Structures are given as structure tokens and as C-alpha cells.
Amino acid sequence: MKAKPPLPRKTHHVAAATFKARCLELMDQVRETGAEFVVTKHGRPVARLVPYEGAKRKPLFGAMKGTVLKFQRPLDPIEADYDMDAD
């Protein structure tokens, strides 16, 4: 199943004082409509309120695919000298 392409977001500019007074209302609007708000102070952007996009999760099955080395004969002894008591 392919993910849908993101819809274009409508960006609104909001003065910091207005944002302070309507913060919870604006957060609800972002959640419900996907709108984006740019908070400004004296006409200059200082913050952006956007919808939260969670991290993409890999499926559980197959997540380790390609991470394990392949051995043709895994039960054969190793060829290097091995000494447990070596310092």
C-alpha cells in the first residue's frame, strides 16, 4: 500500500500576541485541517506550527533483512589462531 502524497498546506501568518491568546484553538485547527501557522514578532517569522508527522515505522517482519552475514559453511572451524588466554 503506497502512502498518499501530502496535500499542500495553507500557511497563515499570526502575530505572537494573537498566537498567545488563541494557541489551543490554533493547535486544534492544525490537527483537524492540516493548516500551517507562522508566528511573527514585529512582522518577522519566529516559529512555525505544523501538523505532527510520526516517524515512519518499518514492518516487523523483514526488518533485519540484509543485516546478517552469509556463511556458506557456518559449522566449519575458523581459520585464524584463537587463544582465549591471550593478553
matplotlib code that plots the C-alpha trace (Angstrom):
import matplotlib.pyplot as plt

x = [0.0, 1.6, 1.4, -0.7, 1.3, 1.0, -1.6, -0.4, -0.7, -2.2, 0.1, -1.3, 0.7, -0.2, 1.1, 2.7, 0.1, -2.7, -1.0, -0.7, -4.4, -5.6, -2.9, -5.1, -7.6, -4.9, -3.5, -6.9, -7.2, -3.8, -4.8, -8.2, -7.3, -3.5, -3.1, 0.2, 0.8, 3.8, 4.1, 5.6, 7.0, 7.1, 6.4, 9.4, 8.8, 10.0, 8.2, 6.1, 3.2, 2.7, 0.9, 2.9, 4.1, 5.2, 8.3, 7.7, 7.9, 9.5, 7.4, 8.3, 8.8, 11.8, 13.2, 16.6, 16.8, 20.3, 21.9, 23.2, 26.4, 26.0, 28.2, 28.5, 29.6, 28.8, 29.9, 33.5, 36.2, 37.6, 40.9, 42.7, 44.6, 42.4, 43.7, 41.3, 44.1, 45.9, 46.5]
y = [0.0, 3.3, 6.4, 9.2, 12.3, 15.1, 17.7, 21.3, 23.2, 26.6, 28.9, 31.6, 34.3, 35.1, 37.8, 36.5, 38.2, 36.6, 33.2, 33.5, 34.3, 31.6, 28.9, 25.9, 26.9, 27.1, 23.7, 22.1, 23.7, 22.4, 18.9, 18.9, 20.7, 20.4, 24.1, 25.7, 28.8, 31.1, 33.1, 36.5, 39.1, 42.6, 41.2, 38.8, 35.0, 33.4, 30.0, 27.6, 25.5, 22.4, 19.1, 16.4, 13.6, 10.5, 8.6, 6.0, 2.5, -0.4, -3.6, -6.1, -9.0, -8.4, -5.6, -7.4, -8.5, -7.9, -7.3, -10.8, -12.1, -15.1, -18.1, -20.9, -23.4, -22.0, -25.1, -25.2, -24.1, -20.6, -20.4, -17.9, -18.8, -18.4, -18.3, -17.5, -16.7, -14.2, -10.8]
z = [0.0, -1.1, 1.1, -0.2, -1.3, 1.2, 0.5, 0.0, 3.3, 3.6, 5.5, 7.8, 9.5, 13.1, 15.4, 18.6, 20.8, 18.8, 18.9, 22.7, 23.1, 20.6, 20.9, 21.8, 19.2, 16.5, 17.6, 17.1, 13.7, 12.7, 13.8, 12.1, 8.8, 8.4, 8.2, 8.9, 11.0, 11.0, 14.3, 13.8, 16.1, 14.7, 11.3, 11.3, 11.5, 14.7, 14.8, 12.8, 13.9, 11.6, 11.9, 13.6, 11.4, 13.3, 12.4, 9.7, 11.1, 9.3, 9.2, 11.9, 9.6, 7.3, 9.3, 9.8, 6.1, 4.8, 8.2, 8.8, 7.1, 4.9, 5.6, 3.1, 5.8, 9.2, 11.1, 9.8, 12.2, 11.9, 10.1, 12.4, 15.5, 18.6, 22.1, 25.0, 27.4, 25.0, 26.5]

ax = plt.figure().add_subplot(projection="3d")
ax.plot(x, y, z, "-o")
ax.set_aspect("equal")
plt.show()
